[in-house]
Amino acid sequence: MEERLQKLLSGAGICSRRKAEEYLAAGRVTVNGAAARVGDKADPERDRVEVDGVPLSAPAAHTYILLNKPRGCVTTLSDEKGRKTVADLLTGCPVRVWPVGRLDLDSEGLLLLTDDGEWTNRLTHPSHEVEKEYLVWVRGEAAAGAEALRAMDLLEGEPIRRPAVKLVKAEEGGGCLSVVIHEGKNRQVRRMCAAAGLAVTRLKRVREGTLTLGRLRSGQWRYLTGAEASALLL
């Protein structure tokens, strides 16, 4: 059965669908020897699909990883500035995986990685609103800021679902909040806090869907079970 090449590449664990579009635009994908374009389709049972001259083949099994990303580590597989990347932390992982979503340089905590393009696409698609919980240490009036966050349904003019916010600890000049969001907009929690009059001093993702960090220490990683990976898609 014919399928779009973006889906075939992601299903084979080559890359995500978005990255597959870049591969196609760069002329790195061929079908039966001819350069393919974004939007083209192929039947893997009938057509010979190659990426950089290597025939496409599905992996025997996909890999799913949970990493406790430390601060100061970039969520990329390589970095032109020579900074430590999440790929540098995956010692012992025998396959190439990529991050599912992002945590910025100064943020830490739960980060998923995989070689399953379809899983990546479903988790990152706007229609699949997986809950993400963050512990956020702030400067400012923490109690008042928490109230402002609970009422927030617009972020810089864009609609968002109102977050679930708990005041974990209040102290003079700041505190710690638990913030649960459903979207994954760029630097969303930091931008929300700024709009609520709070300055973020530390941000840690502690839960995504049914997954938590547990006892995983900063910089450590583990494989997800098939049941854990499937539960995130429910």
Backbone bond lengths (Angstrom), bond angles and torsions (degrees), N, CA, C in turn:
res aa  C-N    CA-C-N  psi(-1)  N-CA   C-N-CA  omega(-1)  CA-C   N-CA-C  phi
1 M - - - 1.456 - - 1.523 110.29 -
2 E 1.326 116.34 134.86 1.454 120.26 -179.49 1.530 111.31 -72.85
3 E 1.332 115.12 139.56 1.454 121.61 175.36 1.521 108.79 -138.93
4 R 1.312 116.52 156.70 1.460 119.76 176.59 1.521 110.23 -60.59
5 L 1.316 115.23 143.47 1.465 119.78 -176.72 1.525 111.95 -62.43
6 Q 1.345 117.51 -33.05 1.466 119.13 177.35 1.526 110.72 -57.97
7 K 1.341 116.04 -41.44 1.461 120.43 -179.27 1.526 110.99 -70.31
8 L 1.334 116.93 -38.59 1.462 120.16 179.36 1.525 111.10 -63.98
9 L 1.328 116.74 -43.54 1.464 120.17 -179.35 1.522 111.30 -66.01
10 S 1.337 116.84 -42.62 1.464 118.82 -179.73 1.518 111.06 -68.87
11 G 1.344 116.86 -37.50 1.467 119.83 178.94 1.510 112.71 -66.81
12 A 1.340 116.77 -26.87 1.460 120.43 178.86 1.523 112.16 -85.92
13 G 1.330 116.48 -0.33 1.466 119.48 177.57 1.518 113.65 80.45
14 I 1.334 117.42 16.55 1.466 120.33 179.47 1.522 110.36 -73.98
15 C 1.321 116.03 -44.37 1.459 121.36 -176.03 1.519 108.35 -172.21
16 S 1.323 116.40 177.39 1.453 120.99 174.88 1.527 109.03 -75.64
17 R 1.338 116.64 167.58 1.467 119.79 178.93 1.532 110.75 -61.91
18 R 1.325 116.77 -40.93 1.467 119.68 -179.27 1.519 110.65 -62.86
19 K 1.324 117.00 -42.50 1.457 120.41 178.78 1.529 110.56 -67.67
20 A 1.335 116.46 -33.29 1.461 120.21 179.12 1.522 110.94 -61.10
21 E 1.334 116.85 -35.44 1.457 119.90 177.48 1.524 110.68 -62.82
22 E 1.332 116.73 -37.50 1.464 120.60 176.99 1.527 110.68 -65.67
23 Y 1.347 116.47 -41.56 1.468 120.42 178.04 1.534 110.12 -59.93
24 L 1.339 116.02 -43.99 1.465 120.44 -178.94 1.527 110.63 -65.65
25 A 1.313 117.11 -43.98 1.461 120.81 -179.69 1.523 111.55 -63.61
26 A 1.338 116.47 -29.63 1.464 121.13 -179.10 1.525 112.48 -86.00
27 G 1.336 117.31 -0.31 1.456 120.79 178.17 1.517 114.52 75.98
28 R 1.328 116.97 21.92 1.458 120.71 -177.25 1.528 113.31 -86.22
29 V 1.346 116.72 -6.72 1.469 121.20 -175.97 1.527 109.39 -115.57
30 T 1.324 115.49 133.09 1.467 120.31 175.51 1.520 109.98 -126.11
31 V 1.335 114.60 152.18 1.465 121.70 173.86 1.517 107.45 -125.44
32 N 1.319 115.52 116.02 1.465 122.02 -177.28 1.530 111.51 54.45
33 G 1.323 114.62 38.10 1.455 121.36 175.18 1.513 115.53 89.23
34 A 1.326 117.88 -9.69 1.467 121.19 -178.21 1.528 110.10 -103.32
35 A 1.333 116.17 141.47 1.463 120.41 179.61 1.523 110.13 -61.51
36 A 1.315 115.43 135.38 1.462 120.97 -179.13 1.520 110.41 -100.63
37 R 1.340 114.94 160.51 1.453 121.01 -179.69 1.531 109.85 -125.21
38 V 1.332 115.48 163.65 1.455 120.71 176.58 1.529 109.28 -58.33
39 G 1.317 116.31 130.00 1.461 121.04 -178.84 1.506 113.89 100.54
40 D 1.353 117.72 -16.04 1.458 120.61 178.38 1.533 110.43 -68.27
41 K 1.330 114.26 155.42 1.461 120.97 179.07 1.528 110.07 -121.53
42 A 1.333 115.06 163.05 1.465 120.72 176.17 1.520 108.88 -155.09
43 D 1.303 115.18 156.75 1.469 122.27 175.28 1.525 107.12 -107.17
44 P 1.337 118.45 110.66 1.466 120.23 -176.89 1.525 113.62 -62.11
45 E 1.334 117.33 -19.08 1.461 120.44 178.02 1.529 111.87 -80.05
46 R 1.338 115.86 -21.11 1.468 120.61 -173.82 1.523 112.90 -117.22
47 D 1.335 116.50 -36.30 1.460 121.64 -173.35 1.526 111.93 -99.34
48 R 1.324 114.91 151.57 1.455 121.31 175.74 1.532 108.47 -98.47
49 V 1.321 115.56 107.75 1.460 121.60 -179.84 1.524 108.32 -102.76
50 E 1.329 116.22 129.11 1.461 120.51 -179.25 1.530 110.28 -128.28
51 V 1.316 115.17 145.42 1.467 122.32 173.56 1.518 107.00 -120.41
52 D 1.321 116.62 117.51 1.466 122.08 -176.04 1.530 111.06 54.64
53 G 1.335 115.40 36.07 1.459 120.86 177.43 1.511 115.23 82.62
54 V 1.328 117.81 -0.32 1.468 121.70 -179.77 1.520 109.42 -102.62
55 P 1.339 118.59 125.45 1.466 121.24 -178.84 1.528 111.59 -60.53
56 L 1.318 114.74 143.85 1.455 121.55 -179.91 1.522 109.61 -76.74
57 S 1.318 115.17 134.38 1.461 119.65 175.59 1.518 107.93 -148.38
58 A 1.320 116.22 141.61 1.460 120.67 -178.92 1.523 110.28 -76.09
59 P 1.334 118.09 141.89 1.461 119.87 176.52 1.522 111.09 -67.08
60 A 1.326 116.20 153.25 1.466 120.05 178.68 1.521 110.58 -61.59
61 A 1.305 116.76 -38.11 1.461 121.77 177.75 1.516 108.41 -155.00
62 H 1.313 116.37 147.63 1.447 120.39 179.64 1.531 110.87 -84.98
63 T 1.326 114.55 160.00 1.464 122.29 -178.60 1.520 108.91 -116.86
64 Y 1.338 115.31 135.20 1.462 121.63 179.27 1.530 108.08 -129.72
65 I 1.331 115.78 129.63 1.463 120.92 -172.75 1.527 110.52 -130.10
66 L 1.318 115.72 141.62 1.462 123.15 171.21 1.516 107.45 -112.61
67 L 1.318 116.38 122.79 1.467 123.06 -178.75 1.521 109.72 -118.17
68 N 1.319 117.14 139.50 1.464 121.70 169.94 1.529 106.60 -94.24
69 K 1.332 115.40 93.63 1.470 120.71 -174.98 1.528 110.87 -72.18
70 P 1.335 117.59 128.92 1.462 120.00 175.84 1.531 111.83 -82.15
71 R 1.309 116.83 162.58 1.461 121.23 173.36 1.531 109.08 -65.58
72 G 1.331 116.21 150.64 1.451 120.38 178.50 1.506 114.53 82.93
73 C 1.322 116.97 8.17 1.466 122.83 -179.66 1.528 107.58 -116.64
74 V 1.339 117.28 129.25 1.463 119.76 -176.37 1.526 111.13 -87.82
75 T 1.336 114.92 145.12 1.465 121.28 -177.72 1.519 109.97 -87.50
76 T 1.319 115.95 64.93 1.457 123.14 175.73 1.528 107.95 -143.27
77 L 1.329 116.50 169.32 1.464 120.56 178.20 1.523 111.93 -90.23
78 S 1.337 116.70 -18.00 1.464 121.45 175.08 1.518 107.49 -151.94
79 D 1.328 116.47 156.80 1.461 119.88 -177.50 1.518 109.83 -139.96
80 E 1.351 115.39 125.50 1.455 119.89 -177.05 1.530 112.55 -68.78
81 K 1.332 117.55 -16.13 1.461 121.19 179.09 1.528 112.33 -92.39
82 G 1.321 116.66 -0.18 1.452 120.11 177.11 1.518 115.24 78.55
83 R 1.340 116.52 15.25 1.452 119.88 179.52 1.536 110.88 -78.60
84 K 1.332 116.11 158.13 1.463 120.05 177.96 1.523 109.25 -65.01
85 T 1.335 116.35 136.28 1.461 121.93 179.33 1.525 109.86 -114.04
86 V 1.316 115.42 167.35 1.468 119.22 177.74 1.522 110.93 -63.27
87 A 1.335 117.46 -29.00 1.465 120.45 178.02 1.527 110.97 -62.77
88 D 1.333 117.28 -31.74 1.463 121.12 179.78 1.528 112.15 -66.62
89 L 1.329 116.73 -20.31 1.465 120.77 -176.98 1.528 112.65 -88.30
90 L 1.331 117.50 -12.93 1.467 120.69 -171.56 1.526 112.04 -89.88
91 T 1.301 116.38 47.44 1.464 121.12 177.51 1.521 110.07 -60.01
92 G 1.311 116.40 127.84 1.465 120.49 178.22 1.515 113.98 95.92
93 C 1.323 118.04 -9.54 1.472 119.84 177.53 1.526 108.43 -81.63
94 P 1.338 119.20 119.44 1.464 120.85 -172.24 1.523 115.17 -83.47
95 V 1.339 118.12 -5.17 1.465 120.26 -176.94 1.522 110.36 -121.40
96 R 1.328 115.26 159.73 1.465 120.51 176.67 1.520 108.80 -82.00
97 V 1.306 116.56 123.12 1.458 121.89 176.28 1.525 109.18 -124.38
98 W 1.311 116.20 162.87 1.465 121.14 178.88 1.526 109.43 -129.68
99 P 1.340 117.38 159.56 1.463 120.63 -179.91 1.527 112.21 -71.42
100 V 1.315 115.99 144.00 1.467 122.70 173.78 1.528 106.27 -103.19
101 G 1.322 117.09 102.05 1.453 120.03 -172.64 1.529 109.91 83.30
102 R 1.345 115.66 -169.37 1.464 119.31 -174.00 1.520 111.35 -141.53
103 L 1.310 114.45 157.36 1.461 123.85 162.85 1.518 105.46 -131.70
104 D 1.329 117.31 129.84 1.451 118.52 -175.88 1.526 111.68 -69.33
105 L 1.315 116.08 172.19 1.467 122.66 -173.17 1.517 112.52 -53.76
106 D 1.325 117.47 -41.13 1.460 121.55 -174.48 1.524 113.50 -91.72
107 S 1.330 117.20 1.02 1.464 121.07 178.33 1.519 109.69 -100.14
108 E 1.325 115.52 161.76 1.461 120.74 -176.25 1.528 110.08 -140.40
109 G 1.332 114.86 172.83 1.450 118.94 172.83 1.507 114.69 111.67
110 L 1.325 115.00 -151.93 1.459 123.17 -168.70 1.526 112.12 -67.80
111 L 1.335 115.17 122.80 1.459 122.05 176.36 1.517 108.51 -136.72
112 L 1.333 116.53 132.06 1.462 121.93 178.76 1.519 110.35 -97.55
113 L 1.339 115.52 144.70 1.461 121.69 175.52 1.521 108.38 -137.20
114 T 1.338 116.70 150.71 1.457 120.28 -178.06 1.520 110.65 -161.19
115 D 1.346 115.79 171.72 1.463 122.11 169.16 1.530 109.84 -115.79
116 D 1.336 116.42 16.89 1.462 123.29 -177.54 1.532 108.79 -102.97
117 G 1.334 116.09 103.49 1.449 120.51 -176.82 1.516 113.87 -66.31
118 E 1.341 117.42 -37.93 1.459 120.28 -179.95 1.528 110.94 -66.83
119 W 1.334 116.78 -40.13 1.467 121.84 177.51 1.523 109.40 -62.60
120 T 1.330 115.89 -43.71 1.462 121.10 177.05 1.520 110.80 -58.60
121 N 1.322 116.44 -47.85 1.456 120.87 -177.01 1.526 111.64 -61.48
122 R 1.324 116.73 -42.66 1.459 120.14 -178.04 1.528 111.46 -68.52
123 L 1.327 117.00 -38.38 1.464 119.42 -178.54 1.527 112.18 -72.79
124 T 1.312 117.64 -30.44 1.465 120.60 -175.87 1.519 112.90 -97.27
125 H 1.319 118.32 -7.01 1.460 120.23 -179.74 1.529 109.53 -69.26
126 P 1.350 118.46 137.69 1.467 120.96 -177.59 1.521 114.38 -56.02
127 S 1.331 117.71 -27.20 1.466 120.04 -178.28 1.523 112.53 -75.12
128 H 1.329 117.42 -14.97 1.467 121.13 -177.90 1.532 108.35 -104.90
129 E 1.315 115.68 89.60 1.461 121.21 -171.60 1.525 110.68 -88.43
130 V 1.312 116.48 86.82 1.456 121.38 177.50 1.526 108.88 -79.76
131 E 1.326 117.14 129.71 1.459 119.97 177.54 1.525 111.13 -63.74
132 K 1.321 115.41 137.92 1.462 121.21 175.84 1.523 107.68 -128.67
133 E 1.333 115.66 125.24 1.465 120.18 -178.41 1.521 110.06 -109.65
134 Y 1.332 115.02 134.70 1.457 122.01 -178.52 1.532 109.52 -125.39
135 L 1.322 115.64 142.99 1.452 121.22 163.94 1.516 106.50 -95.86
136 V 1.329 115.62 127.59 1.457 120.66 -173.47 1.527 109.33 -127.01
137 W 1.334 116.20 117.18 1.456 121.35 175.74 1.529 107.59 -92.66
138 V 1.342 116.47 129.89 1.467 120.08 -171.55 1.523 111.52 -133.13
139 R 1.331 114.02 158.18 1.456 122.46 166.79 1.529 107.81 -106.24
140 G 1.339 116.14 141.26 1.456 120.30 -178.13 1.513 109.97 124.90
141 E 1.316 116.34 -170.12 1.457 121.68 178.86 1.526 109.16 -80.82
142 A 1.331 116.27 95.04 1.468 120.69 -171.43 1.526 112.35 -62.86
143 A 1.322 118.16 -43.09 1.467 120.89 -177.78 1.522 111.01 -65.07
144 A 1.326 116.85 -46.23 1.463 120.46 178.60 1.529 110.78 -66.16
145 G 1.331 116.68 -38.43 1.454 120.38 177.94 1.518 112.10 -63.36
146 A 1.347 115.89 -38.00 1.465 120.11 178.69 1.527 110.32 -62.72
147 E 1.323 117.10 -41.95 1.461 120.99 177.95 1.527 110.96 -62.10
148 A 1.321 115.97 -42.96 1.462 119.93 179.56 1.529 110.98 -63.81
149 L 1.320 117.28 -39.11 1.463 120.93 179.40 1.531 111.18 -65.71
150 R 1.322 117.07 -41.33 1.471 120.62 -179.19 1.530 111.97 -60.66
151 A 1.315 116.08 -30.57 1.463 120.45 -177.35 1.522 112.77 -90.45
152 M 1.324 117.81 -1.29 1.469 121.55 -172.19 1.528 111.40 -79.44
153 D 1.321 115.91 119.47 1.469 120.75 175.01 1.523 112.32 -125.77
154 L 1.340 115.73 3.73 1.459 121.83 173.46 1.517 108.40 -133.60
155 L 1.327 116.24 138.48 1.455 121.37 176.35 1.519 107.77 -128.83
156 E 1.334 115.05 107.00 1.464 121.37 -177.72 1.528 111.05 52.61
157 G 1.337 114.63 42.27 1.458 121.28 176.40 1.514 115.35 87.41
158 E 1.344 118.48 -7.91 1.464 121.75 179.93 1.531 109.79 -99.82
159 P 1.341 118.30 135.25 1.461 120.15 179.70 1.531 112.07 -68.98
160 I 1.320 116.20 139.92 1.465 122.48 174.36 1.525 108.18 -136.45
161 R 1.318 116.01 158.20 1.463 119.21 172.59 1.519 108.79 -74.67
162 R 1.311 116.23 140.01 1.451 119.03 -179.85 1.526 110.08 -61.41
163 P 1.327 117.90 130.19 1.464 120.50 -178.13 1.527 111.78 -76.65
164 A 1.322 115.41 156.77 1.465 121.05 170.16 1.522 106.52 -90.51
165 V 1.315 117.05 124.52 1.464 121.08 -173.64 1.525 109.95 -130.03
166 K 1.328 116.08 131.54 1.457 122.14 175.18 1.520 109.09 -124.37
167 L 1.304 115.43 141.95 1.459 120.76 174.48 1.527 107.07 -87.14
168 V 1.326 116.32 106.11 1.463 121.41 -177.95 1.521 110.71 -78.22
169 K 1.318 115.82 -41.86 1.469 120.49 -178.25 1.516 109.05 -154.22
170 A 1.327 115.33 132.25 1.463 120.62 175.45 1.520 108.62 -115.38
171 E 1.315 116.50 136.74 1.450 121.83 177.30 1.514 108.73 -146.73
172 E 1.290 117.14 169.51 1.452 120.22 -177.05 1.527 110.74 -60.97
173 G 1.317 115.28 121.86 1.461 120.27 177.22 1.508 115.48 83.19
174 G 1.331 118.21 6.40 1.459 118.79 179.68 1.511 113.50 170.89
175 G 1.334 116.14 -152.91 1.456 120.67 -179.57 1.515 111.01 162.02
176 C 1.335 114.49 -166.75 1.471 121.39 -179.95 1.515 108.64 -130.94
177 L 1.324 116.58 134.56 1.460 122.83 -179.48 1.521 110.28 -120.43
178 S 1.331 116.00 150.82 1.463 122.32 165.72 1.520 106.32 -102.45
179 V 1.338 116.56 123.47 1.464 121.57 -177.59 1.524 108.70 -124.39
180 V 1.335 116.68 124.05 1.466 121.79 178.86 1.520 108.70 -113.08
181 I 1.339 116.66 121.79 1.467 121.80 178.64 1.533 109.02 -120.54
182 H 1.329 115.12 166.54 1.469 120.67 -179.55 1.518 112.46 -115.03
183 E 1.328 117.05 -23.63 1.461 120.20 178.05 1.536 109.41 -88.85
184 G 1.306 115.24 -177.61 1.464 119.96 176.81 1.507 110.86 -139.64
185 K 1.330 116.49 45.09 1.463 120.09 -178.65 1.528 110.21 -68.42
186 N 1.328 115.64 155.88 1.459 121.66 -177.00 1.527 111.25 -57.18
187 R 1.330 116.58 123.19 1.469 123.64 177.89 1.526 111.88 49.59
188 Q 1.333 115.26 39.11 1.460 120.74 -170.90 1.527 113.46 -60.19
189 V 1.324 117.09 -49.20 1.467 119.61 -175.83 1.524 110.58 -65.18
190 R 1.307 117.25 -40.80 1.473 120.43 178.38 1.537 110.80 -62.72
191 R 1.314 116.49 -42.16 1.462 120.25 179.52 1.525 111.64 -67.78
192 M 1.339 116.64 -37.83 1.455 120.15 177.18 1.528 110.61 -64.07
193 C 1.313 116.00 -44.07 1.461 119.57 -179.89 1.529 110.86 -63.14
194 A 1.319 116.72 -41.58 1.464 120.14 178.35 1.522 110.55 -60.25
195 A 1.337 116.87 -40.52 1.460 121.42 179.04 1.524 111.20 -66.82
196 A 1.347 117.45 -25.49 1.457 122.28 179.40 1.524 112.15 -91.78
197 G 1.336 117.06 6.34 1.454 120.79 177.35 1.514 114.52 82.70
198 L 1.325 116.89 22.11 1.455 121.34 -178.18 1.531 110.27 -116.17
199 A 1.327 116.78 142.75 1.466 122.08 175.02 1.523 108.38 -105.02
200 V 1.315 116.86 123.07 1.463 121.67 -177.93 1.534 109.77 -79.86
201 T 1.332 116.60 127.56 1.462 120.91 176.09 1.523 111.77 -105.43
202 R 1.329 116.84 -21.76 1.461 121.06 177.36 1.523 107.90 -157.76
203 L 1.344 115.82 140.48 1.463 120.09 -179.20 1.528 108.76 -139.00
204 K 1.323 115.36 126.92 1.463 120.52 -176.39 1.528 110.11 -134.99
205 R 1.345 116.91 122.49 1.466 120.33 174.63 1.523 108.52 -82.15
206 V 1.321 116.09 123.45 1.466 120.60 -175.19 1.522 113.17 -112.90
207 R 1.339 116.88 -12.50 1.470 119.00 -179.78 1.516 110.42 -152.83
208 E 1.327 115.85 143.18 1.460 122.56 170.95 1.516 107.21 -137.50
209 G 1.335 115.94 112.93 1.454 119.53 -175.02 1.515 110.55 60.55
210 T 1.332 116.23 -122.78 1.461 121.83 -179.05 1.521 112.70 -90.79
211 L 1.326 117.93 -3.24 1.461 121.40 -175.46 1.517 111.74 -94.95
212 T 1.337 116.03 138.57 1.465 121.66 173.09 1.522 108.77 -127.26
213 L 1.315 115.84 165.64 1.464 120.17 179.33 1.520 112.26 -68.30
214 G 1.319 116.56 -30.07 1.461 118.88 -176.52 1.514 111.59 60.66
215 R 1.321 116.45 -132.08 1.465 121.61 -179.19 1.523 113.52 -96.30
216 L 1.311 116.04 11.18 1.464 120.33 -178.78 1.523 109.69 -67.29
217 R 1.320 116.70 120.90 1.457 120.73 -178.02 1.524 110.87 -80.88
218 S 1.328 115.57 161.93 1.456 121.35 -179.36 1.531 110.67 -56.26
219 G 1.331 116.59 129.38 1.457 121.90 -179.91 1.518 114.03 89.94
220 Q 1.324 117.89 -9.57 1.460 121.18 179.82 1.529 110.53 -92.19
221 W 1.347 115.93 159.41 1.451 121.56 178.15 1.513 110.33 -143.16
222 R 1.331 115.61 162.85 1.465 121.30 175.57 1.522 108.79 -148.95
223 Y 1.342 115.99 159.62 1.452 120.85 174.29 1.533 110.02 -77.39
224 L 1.329 115.75 144.48 1.455 120.21 170.14 1.525 109.27 -85.05
225 T 1.311 116.55 148.95 1.460 120.37 171.52 1.522 108.73 -77.17
226 G 1.323 116.24 163.65 1.456 120.05 176.95 1.517 111.71 -59.44
227 A 1.328 115.46 -37.30 1.480 119.53 -179.75 1.528 110.37 -66.75
228 E 1.326 117.48 -39.60 1.478 120.76 178.91 1.525 110.44 -64.81
229 A 1.333 116.92 -43.18 1.452 120.49 -179.22 1.529 111.25 -65.74
230 S 1.334 116.60 -40.23 1.458 120.68 -179.28 1.523 111.68 -69.12
231 A 1.341 116.96 -36.61 1.461 121.42 -177.35 1.519 112.41 -61.13
232 L 1.326 117.47 -29.17 1.460 121.07 -179.57 1.527 112.40 -68.71
233 L 1.318 116.78 -20.11 1.458 120.73 -177.52 1.518 112.75 -91.75
234 L 1.320 117.48 -6.04 1.476 120.98 -176.98 1.515 110.98 -77.58
